[in-house]
């Protein structure tokens, strides 16, 4: 390796492009296994979706294909301090998706039965009395909920920085302000050029988030991806009224109250993302939608004061499932397109990406996340 850390040519076992939580998690796991890893981040670590999301650590409501990965990740979150030497602000409580109609609750019951047939018992439907015991502040019209005990939340920016610090402590080299200018394969080696350096490695991990589709194309894979800007709001401090994370079965809502009394409200309602300029624009109608949903569940929030609104830039696939797997060219691994629900998956997904980069077969079924699934669907 060159003596100057910031210029010249460098070699590595794996180069990871993208310094969000998934890139940093893969770096941590690879470095822990003794590999030389370089992470290239075009901006700063956690600058986009990884540091600007709601921090939900949930198994609740996952697409069935994602459930095994989410269940594995949940076990790792319970030991997060051992993994990254920081508790990441992780708080375990419960997740609830509230129903206002019998049809919503019956649909939730059907989902529970499907999961039980697959061997998963973490989701349950609770009745009105149980719900109001858990949430005394909830409106009388709340009839029940889809419920998972043990889900919770963490602090996103703190978490991604914890992954970053632990990866570096294990030997990973992380370069911020290093956008990829060129990437090409020379024999069995990938050469990645940035304004400050060139990194050569036999394996490259595309963890570029909302920019993952663009990078995939440069690596020879056509993977459809759309950038959106999921919006969030944080209130002023108020008296404690909820320990659980609360959503709705029939509308967009994700609500949690922090220990300092502030309330974070979101739910995946999207603003406008402009990834080419790293900017987002809020949608007032969308903001009103999830704030109204919050007051529907908790009427006392009417008249709440909002401290700040914001949105991160996230990449969404057509089926809202992530892309995790080998690319078409030798040495390429993709890990992006988490469609606004990848935060909880990161500890486990990073380990699986490390397996792939090592050329090992992961012990979890990744077929639903295969990078070529969209191309296969279009084939005659």
C-alpha positions as CSV (number, residue, x, y, z in Angstrom):
1,X,0.0,0.0,0.0
2,X,1.2,3.6,-0.6
3,X,2.6,5.5,2.4
4,X,0.2,8.4,1.8
5,X,-3.3,7.3,3.0
6,X,-5.0,9.9,0.9
7,X,-3.4,9.7,-2.6
8,X,-2.0,7.2,-5.1
9,X,-2.7,3.5,-5.5
10,X,-4.0,1.1,-2.9
11,X,-4.8,-2.6,-2.9
12,X,-7.4,-4.4,-0.8
13,X,-9.2,-7.7,-0.6
14,X,-12.6,-5.9,-0.9
15,X,-13.6,-2.4,-1.9
16,X,-17.0,-1.3,-0.7
17,X,-18.7,1.6,-2.5
18,X,-21.1,3.4,-0.1
19,X,-20.7,4.4,3.5
20,X,-24.2,3.9,4.8
21,X,-25.1,1.4,7.5
22,X,-25.0,-1.5,5.0
23,X,-21.6,-0.6,3.6
24,X,-20.2,-0.1,7.1
25,X,-21.8,-3.4,8.4
26,X,-20.2,-5.3,5.5
27,X,-16.9,-3.6,6.2
28,X,-17.1,-4.5,9.9
29,X,-17.8,-8.2,9.2
30,X,-15.1,-8.5,6.6
31,X,-12.5,-6.7,8.7
32,X,-13.4,-8.9,11.7
33,X,-12.6,-11.9,9.5
34,X,-9.1,-10.5,8.7
35,X,-9.7,-9.0,5.3
36,X,-8.2,-5.7,4.0
37,X,-11.2,-3.5,3.3
38,X,-11.5,0.0,1.9
39,X,-14.9,1.8,2.0
40,X,-15.4,4.7,-0.5
41,X,-18.1,7.2,0.4
42,X,-18.9,10.0,-2.0
43,X,-20.1,12.3,0.7
44,X,-19.8,11.5,4.5
45,X,-20.7,8.4,6.5
46,X,-24.4,8.2,7.2
47,X,-25.1,11.3,5.1
48,X,-28.2,10.0,3.4
49,X,-30.9,7.4,4.3
50,X,-28.7,5.6,7.0
51,X,-28.5,8.7,9.1
52,X,-31.9,10.2,8.3
53,X,-34.4,7.4,8.9
54,X,-36.8,6.6,11.7
55,X,-34.5,4.0,13.3
56,X,-37.1,1.3,13.5
57,X,-35.8,-2.1,14.7
58,X,-38.8,-4.2,13.7
59,X,-39.8,-7.6,12.5
60,X,-43.4,-6.5,12.3
61,X,-45.0,-6.3,8.9
62,X,-42.1,-7.5,6.9
63,X,-42.6,-9.0,3.5
64,X,-42.6,-12.8,4.1
65,X,-39.4,-13.2,2.0
66,X,-37.6,-10.8,4.4
67,X,-38.8,-12.4,7.6
68,X,-35.9,-14.9,8.1
69,X,-33.3,-12.2,7.6
70,X,-35.2,-9.8,9.9
71,X,-35.5,-12.5,12.6
72,X,-31.8,-13.1,12.5
73,X,-31.1,-9.4,12.6
74,X,-33.3,-9.0,15.7
75,X,-31.1,-11.5,17.6
76,X,-28.1,-9.5,16.6
77,X,-29.7,-6.2,17.8
78,X,-30.1,-7.7,21.2
79,X,-26.3,-8.1,21.3
80,X,-25.5,-4.9,19.4
81,X,-23.1,-3.5,22.0
82,X,-21.0,-6.6,21.7
83,X,-20.9,-6.2,18.0
84,X,-20.1,-2.5,17.6
85,X,-19.0,-1.5,21.2
86,X,-21.9,1.0,21.5
87,X,-25.6,0.4,22.4
88,X,-26.6,2.6,19.5
89,X,-29.4,4.1,21.6
90,X,-31.2,0.7,21.1
91,X,-34.4,0.4,23.2
92,X,-36.4,-2.8,23.1
93,X,-40.2,-2.5,23.6
94,X,-42.9,-3.5,21.2
95,X,-44.3,-2.6,17.8
96,X,-48.0,-2.2,17.1
97,X,-49.9,-1.7,13.9
98,X,-53.4,-0.5,15.0
99,X,-56.6,-1.4,13.3
100,X,-59.7,0.8,13.2
101,X,-61.9,-1.7,11.4
102,X,-62.7,-5.4,11.7
103,X,-61.6,-5.9,8.1
104,X,-58.1,-4.6,9.0
105,X,-57.8,-6.9,11.9
106,X,-59.1,-9.9,9.9
107,X,-56.4,-9.2,7.3
108,X,-53.8,-9.1,10.1
109,X,-55.1,-12.5,11.4
110,X,-54.6,-14.0,7.9
111,X,-51.1,-12.7,7.8
112,X,-50.4,-14.2,11.3
113,X,-51.7,-17.6,10.0
114,X,-49.4,-17.4,7.0
115,X,-46.4,-16.7,9.1
116,X,-47.3,-19.5,11.5
117,X,-47.4,-21.9,8.6
118,X,-43.8,-20.8,7.8
119,X,-42.7,-21.5,11.4
120,X,-42.7,-17.9,12.7
121,X,-44.7,-16.9,15.8
122,X,-43.5,-13.4,16.6
123,X,-46.6,-11.6,15.2
124,X,-49.9,-11.7,17.1
125,X,-53.2,-9.9,16.8
126,X,-54.3,-8.4,20.1
127,X,-57.8,-7.3,21.0
128,X,-59.1,-3.9,22.0
129,X,-58.8,-4.4,25.7
130,X,-55.2,-5.6,25.5
131,X,-54.3,-2.7,23.2
132,X,-55.7,-0.1,25.5
133,X,-53.9,-1.7,28.5
134,X,-50.7,-1.2,26.5
135,X,-51.6,2.2,25.1
136,X,-53.9,4.0,27.5
137,X,-53.6,7.2,25.5
138,X,-55.0,5.6,22.3
139,X,-58.3,6.7,20.9
140,X,-61.4,4.7,21.8
141,X,-61.9,3.8,18.1
142,X,-58.7,1.7,18.1
143,X,-60.1,-1.8,17.9
144,X,-56.9,-3.9,18.2
145,X,-53.5,-4.3,16.6
146,X,-50.9,-6.5,14.9
147,X,-48.3,-6.7,17.7
148,X,-44.7,-7.9,18.1
149,X,-43.2,-7.9,21.6
150,X,-39.4,-7.2,21.6
151,X,-39.2,-4.9,18.6
152,X,-38.0,-1.4,19.2
153,X,-35.8,1.4,17.8
154,X,-32.3,2.8,17.8
155,X,-30.6,6.1,16.9
156,X,-29.8,6.0,13.2
157,X,-26.8,8.4,12.9
158,X,-25.3,7.1,16.2
159,X,-25.7,3.6,14.9
160,X,-24.0,4.0,11.5
161,X,-21.1,5.9,13.2
162,X,-20.8,3.0,15.7
163,X,-20.5,0.5,12.8
164,X,-18.0,2.8,11.1
165,X,-15.8,3.2,14.2
166,X,-15.8,-0.6,14.9
167,X,-14.9,-1.4,11.3
168,X,-12.0,1.1,11.5
169,X,-10.9,-0.4,14.8
170,X,-10.7,-3.8,13.1
171,X,-8.6,-2.4,10.3
172,X,-11.0,-1.2,7.6
173,X,-10.0,2.0,5.8
174,X,-12.9,4.4,5.2
175,X,-12.5,7.3,2.8
176,X,-15.1,10.1,2.8
177,X,-15.4,12.6,-0.1
178,X,-14.4,9.9,-2.5
179,X,-16.9,9.6,-5.4
180,X,-16.2,6.9,-7.9
181,X,-15.0,8.4,-11.2
182,X,-14.3,5.2,-13.0
183,X,-14.6,1.5,-12.3
184,X,-13.3,-1.3,-14.5
185,X,-12.2,-4.9,-14.4
186,X,-8.6,-5.8,-15.4
187,X,-8.3,-9.5,-15.4
188,X,-9.6,-10.7,-12.0
189,X,-9.0,-7.3,-10.4
190,X,-11.4,-4.4,-10.1
191,X,-9.8,-0.9,-10.3
192,X,-11.9,1.8,-8.7
193,X,-10.8,5.4,-9.3
194,X,-11.7,8.4,-7.2
195,X,-10.3,12.0,-7.2
196,X,-7.9,11.1,-4.4
197,X,-6.9,7.5,-5.1
198,X,-7.2,4.3,-7.1
199,X,-8.1,1.1,-5.2
200,X,-7.6,-2.3,-6.7
201,X,-9.4,-5.4,-5.3
202,X,-10.7,-8.8,-6.5
203,X,-14.1,-8.1,-5.0
204,X,-16.3,-5.0,-5.1
205,X,-19.4,-4.4,-3.0
206,X,-22.1,-2.1,-4.3
207,X,-23.6,-0.6,-1.2
208,X,-24.4,2.8,-2.8
209,X,-28.0,3.1,-1.6
210,X,-30.1,5.3,-3.9
211,X,-27.2,5.5,-6.3
212,X,-26.9,1.7,-6.4
213,X,-28.7,1.2,-9.7
214,X,-26.4,3.7,-11.4
215,X,-23.3,1.9,-10.0
216,X,-24.7,-1.5,-10.9
217,X,-25.0,-0.4,-14.5
218,X,-21.2,0.5,-14.5
219,X,-20.6,-3.0,-13.1
220,X,-22.6,-4.6,-16.0
221,X,-25.9,-5.2,-14.2
222,X,-29.2,-3.6,-15.1
223,X,-31.2,-3.3,-11.8
224,X,-34.1,-0.9,-11.7
225,X,-34.1,1.5,-8.8
226,X,-36.1,4.7,-8.0
227,X,-35.0,7.4,-5.6
228,X,-37.6,8.7,-3.1
229,X,-37.4,10.9,0.0
230,X,-39.3,9.4,3.0
231,X,-40.3,12.2,5.3
232,X,-40.1,12.6,9.1
233,X,-41.1,15.1,11.8
234,X,-39.9,15.6,15.3
235,X,-42.0,17.4,18.0
236,X,-41.2,19.5,21.0
237,X,-40.9,17.7,24.3
238,X,-44.1,16.5,25.9
239,X,-45.1,14.3,28.9
240,X,-44.5,10.6,28.4
241,X,-47.5,8.8,26.8
242,X,-46.2,5.9,24.7
243,X,-43.3,3.4,25.0
244,X,-44.1,1.3,22.0
245,X,-43.5,2.1,18.3
246,X,-47.0,2.7,16.8
247,X,-48.2,2.3,13.2
248,X,-51.5,1.7,11.4
249,X,-52.8,-1.2,9.5
250,X,-54.7,1.0,7.1
251,X,-52.6,4.1,6.7
252,X,-49.1,5.5,6.8
253,X,-47.8,6.0,10.3
254,X,-44.7,5.3,12.4
255,X,-44.6,7.0,15.8
256,X,-42.3,6.7,18.8
257,X,-41.5,8.9,21.8
258,X,-37.9,9.3,23.0
259,X,-36.7,9.4,26.5
260,X,-36.4,13.2,26.3
261,X,-40.1,13.5,25.5
262,X,-39.9,14.4,21.8
263,X,-42.0,12.4,19.4
264,X,-40.8,11.2,16.0
265,X,-43.5,10.8,13.4
266,X,-43.2,9.4,9.9
267,X,-44.5,6.4,8.0
268,X,-42.8,6.2,4.6
269,X,-44.8,9.1,3.1
270,X,-42.5,10.4,0.4
271,X,-41.2,13.8,-0.6
272,X,-39.2,14.4,-3.8
273,X,-35.6,13.2,-4.1
274,X,-33.0,14.6,-6.4
275,X,-30.0,12.2,-6.0
276,X,-28.0,14.0,-8.7
277,X,-27.8,17.1,-6.4
278,X,-28.1,15.4,-3.0
279,X,-31.3,17.3,-2.3
280,X,-34.8,16.6,-1.1
281,X,-38.1,18.5,-1.2
282,X,-40.9,18.1,1.3
283,X,-44.5,17.4,0.3
284,X,-46.9,19.4,2.5
285,X,-49.8,17.2,1.7
286,X,-47.8,14.1,2.6
287,X,-46.7,15.7,5.9
288,X,-50.3,16.5,6.8
289,X,-51.3,12.9,6.1
290,X,-49.0,11.3,8.7
291,X,-49.5,14.0,11.2
292,X,-53.3,13.6,10.9
293,X,-52.8,9.8,11.3
294,X,-50.9,10.4,14.5
295,X,-53.7,12.5,16.0
296,X,-56.2,9.9,14.9
297,X,-54.5,7.4,17.2
298,X,-53.6,9.9,19.9
299,X,-56.1,12.7,20.0
300,X,-54.2,14.7,22.6
301,X,-51.5,15.4,19.9
302,X,-53.8,17.9,18.2
303,X,-52.0,21.2,18.3
304,X,-48.6,19.6,18.8
305,X,-45.6,21.7,17.9
306,X,-43.2,20.4,15.4
307,X,-39.5,21.3,15.8
308,X,-38.3,20.0,12.4
309,X,-39.3,18.2,9.2
310,X,-36.7,16.4,7.0
311,X,-36.3,13.7,4.4
312,X,-33.4,11.4,3.4
313,X,-32.7,9.9,0.0
314,X,-33.5,6.2,-0.3
315,X,-33.5,3.7,-3.2
316,X,-36.6,1.7,-3.9
317,X,-36.8,-1.5,-6.1
318,X,-40.0,-2.3,-8.1
319,X,-40.9,-5.1,-5.6
320,X,-39.7,-3.1,-2.5
321,X,-37.3,-5.9,-1.6
322,X,-33.5,-5.3,-1.3
323,X,-30.9,-6.5,-3.8
324,X,-28.5,-8.8,-2.1
325,X,-26.3,-11.1,-4.2
326,X,-23.7,-11.6,-6.8
327,X,-23.6,-9.5,-9.9
328,X,-23.0,-10.9,-13.4
329,X,-19.3,-10.2,-13.4
330,X,-16.8,-12.0,-11.2
331,X,-16.2,-10.4,-7.8
332,X,-19.3,-8.2,-7.8
333,X,-21.7,-8.2,-4.8
334,X,-24.7,-5.9,-4.6
335,X,-26.4,-4.8,-1.4
336,X,-28.8,-1.9,-1.9
337,X,-32.4,-1.1,-2.7
338,X,-33.6,-1.6,0.9
339,X,-36.7,0.5,0.1
340,X,-36.9,2.5,3.4
341,X,-36.9,-0.6,5.6
342,X,-33.3,-1.7,5.7
343,X,-32.0,-0.3,8.9
344,X,-33.0,-3.2,11.1
345,X,-31.6,-5.7,8.6
346,X,-28.1,-4.2,8.5
347,X,-26.2,-6.3,11.1
348,X,-27.3,-9.6,9.5
349,X,-27.2,-8.4,5.9
350,X,-23.6,-7.2,6.4
351,X,-22.5,-10.7,7.5
352,X,-24.2,-12.3,4.5
353,X,-22.6,-9.8,2.1
354,X,-19.2,-10.7,3.7
355,X,-19.9,-14.3,2.9
356,X,-20.7,-13.4,-0.7
357,X,-17.5,-11.3,-1.0
358,X,-15.5,-14.2,0.3
359,X,-17.0,-16.5,-2.3
360,X,-18.9,-18.6,0.4
361,X,-22.5,-19.6,0.2
362,X,-24.6,-17.8,2.8
363,X,-26.6,-20.0,5.1
364,X,-29.8,-18.0,4.4
365,X,-31.9,-18.1,1.3
366,X,-31.1,-15.0,-0.8
367,X,-33.0,-16.0,-3.9
368,X,-35.8,-13.5,-3.3
369,X,-33.2,-10.7,-3.3
370,X,-31.3,-11.9,-6.4
371,X,-29.9,-9.0,-8.4
372,X,-31.0,-10.6,-11.7
373,X,-34.6,-11.2,-10.7
374,X,-35.9,-8.2,-12.6
375,X,-34.1,-9.2,-15.8
376,X,-35.4,-12.7,-15.5
377,X,-39.0,-11.5,-15.1
378,X,-38.7,-9.5,-18.3
379,X,-37.3,-12.5,-20.3
380,X,-39.7,-14.1,-22.7
